[in-house]
Amino acid sequence: MQTKFDELLEFPCAFPFKVLGLKSDTLADRVVAVLQLHCPGDYTPSVKPSSKGTYVSVGVNCTVHSKQQIETLYTELAKLEGVKGVL
């Protein structure tokens, strides 16, 4: 099924993911591990703690090849322990 989403993106393309989760020293590594599994590449995540230090956001750009790949990555990243949301 074609959607507006399909009209806006031309594949392959760079797609930003931001994972929000509980503060963890391993969250960025676990995010990269999921990306490597579904979309191998060279990733340098940016990690930003919340103002109180309770949460952390991990941002990373990924070259995706299909809408299905984006949906899979959202689903798999959301399954990581401590993750509260994926944008």
C-alpha positions as CSV (number, residue, x, y, z in Angstrom):
1,M,0.0,0.0,0.0
2,Q,1.4,3.4,-1.0
3,T,1.3,6.1,1.6
4,K,2.4,9.7,1.9
5,F,5.5,8.2,3.6
6,D,6.4,6.5,0.4
7,E,6.1,9.7,-1.6
8,L,8.3,11.6,0.8
9,L,11.3,9.2,0.9
10,E,13.4,8.0,-2.0
11,F,15.3,4.9,-1.1
12,P,18.1,4.4,-0.1
13,C,18.2,7.4,2.2
14,A,19.6,8.6,5.5
15,F,17.1,8.2,8.2
16,P,17.6,9.5,11.8
17,F,16.6,7.4,14.8
18,K,16.4,8.7,18.3
19,V,16.1,6.2,21.1
20,L,15.0,7.5,24.5
21,G,15.7,5.3,27.5
22,L,16.6,5.0,31.1
23,K,20.2,6.0,31.8
24,S,22.5,3.2,30.9
25,D,26.2,2.9,30.0
26,T,25.3,0.3,27.4
27,L,22.3,1.7,25.6
28,A,24.2,3.3,22.8
29,D,26.1,0.0,22.2
30,R,22.8,-2.0,22.2
31,V,21.2,0.5,19.7
32,V,24.2,0.1,17.4
33,A,24.0,-3.7,17.7
34,V,20.4,-3.6,16.5
35,L,21.2,-1.3,13.6
36,Q,24.2,-3.6,12.6
37,L,21.9,-6.6,12.6
38,H,19.3,-5.1,10.3
39,C,21.3,-2.4,8.5
40,P,25.0,-2.9,8.7
41,G,27.1,0.2,8.6
42,D,29.6,2.5,10.4
43,Y,27.6,4.2,13.2
44,T,28.7,7.0,15.6
45,P,25.8,7.5,18.0
46,S,25.3,10.8,19.8
47,V,24.4,10.4,23.4
48,K,22.7,13.1,25.4
49,P,21.6,12.8,29.1
50,S,18.4,14.4,30.4
51,S,18.7,17.4,32.6
52,K,18.2,15.3,35.8
53,G,20.4,12.4,34.4
54,T,17.6,9.9,34.7
55,Y,17.2,9.3,31.0
56,V,19.4,9.4,28.0
57,S,18.8,9.9,24.3
58,V,20.8,8.1,21.6
59,G,20.7,9.6,18.2
60,V,22.0,7.9,15.1
61,N,21.6,8.2,11.3
62,C,21.1,5.0,9.3
63,T,21.0,4.4,5.6
64,V,17.7,2.6,5.0
65,H,16.6,0.8,1.9
66,S,12.8,0.4,2.4
67,K,9.8,1.4,4.4
68,Q,9.7,-2.2,5.8
69,Q,13.3,-1.8,7.1
70,I,12.4,1.4,8.9
71,E,9.4,-0.3,10.5
72,T,11.5,-3.3,11.6
73,L,14.1,-1.0,13.1
74,Y,11.5,1.0,15.1
75,T,10.1,-2.3,16.4
76,E,13.4,-3.9,17.3
77,L,14.8,-0.7,18.9
78,A,11.7,-0.4,21.1
79,K,12.2,-3.9,22.4
80,L,15.6,-3.0,24.0
81,E,15.6,-3.1,27.8
82,G,15.0,0.3,29.3
83,V,13.9,1.9,26.1
84,K,10.9,4.3,26.7
85,G,10.4,5.4,23.1
86,V,11.9,5.6,19.6
87,L,11.5,8.6,17.4
